Amino acid sequence: MYYVQLYYLILAVVGPLVLFYAGLDIYHRPEVRNLPLSSNFLLGLYTTSLVVAAIGVGIHSTTTSVYQSLVKEGQKNLESFRINEIFHLNLSHNFLFIGTLLASFFLSVLEINHPSSRNSMFLNAGSTITLGVIIGLIEMVTILRSAGHTFSSHINYSIIGSAAGSLAIFIFCRPFMTSVDAYPVAFILFSSLMTVFFCLVGITAIFITSHSLSEKIVNRTFPAGHPFREVLKLKVFLIKIEREWLE
């Protein structure tokens, strides 16, 4: 197994574990019950979402190692290669994105019933939104870099998912989010989901309307020699042809 993939496997264990304890810290705060939902139930849903995301990372790491091995040996024509790519490109990414999205939502809802009583000199509206935007930008770049052959479906699912997550937090949580100090996690996650949504909508608009800017985004996202770089350049070119034909 390649060392980078081993690193991802370790991250798939350590990352969700750290996030689980972050959720557990919120769970142990005094309960207010702003929403008529059991905290045990919400913590269970949050934990399940983390497990789904971790499974996605594990599948991706394993199938990527198999992909690299088969490509190196020139065995891309095998049936096993095609099946491996189904898990590599679709299942693993969807598990990761869906798990992350659901975890963000359930953790925000959990905090609504367990607001923080600590006053932090570091957390204010500006710093909270900034942190959420940074997290959202990282998520957006991750989505773009993992798109490749399934670019259109990845972008579409991510736009729909981030829009649904933002709207759900806004509808169910926003009426209670009266203070950044009391609900810092909910504010950060709401900002990150909104960032993902607006960035992906903007990138989609660029891909539809501007060939030159689309190529710049692809070149900046993927280094020279990356297999996804040529795939997305071809997609950008096909979009250009389709746009010109429609005109």
Buried (B, 14 or more C-beta within 10 A) or exposed (E): EEEEBEEBBEEBEEBBEEBBEEBEEBBEBEEEEBBEBEBEEBBEBBBBBBBBBBBBBBBBBBBBBBBBEBEEEEEEEEEEBEEBBEBBBBBBBBBBBBBBBBBBBBBBBBBBBBBBEEEEEEBEEEBBBEBBBBBBBEBBEBBBEBBBBBBEBBBEBBBEBBBBBBEBBBEBBBEBBEEBBBBBBBBBBBBBBBBBBBBBBEBBEBBEEBBEBBBEBBEEBBEEEBEBBEBBBEBBEEBBEEBEEEE
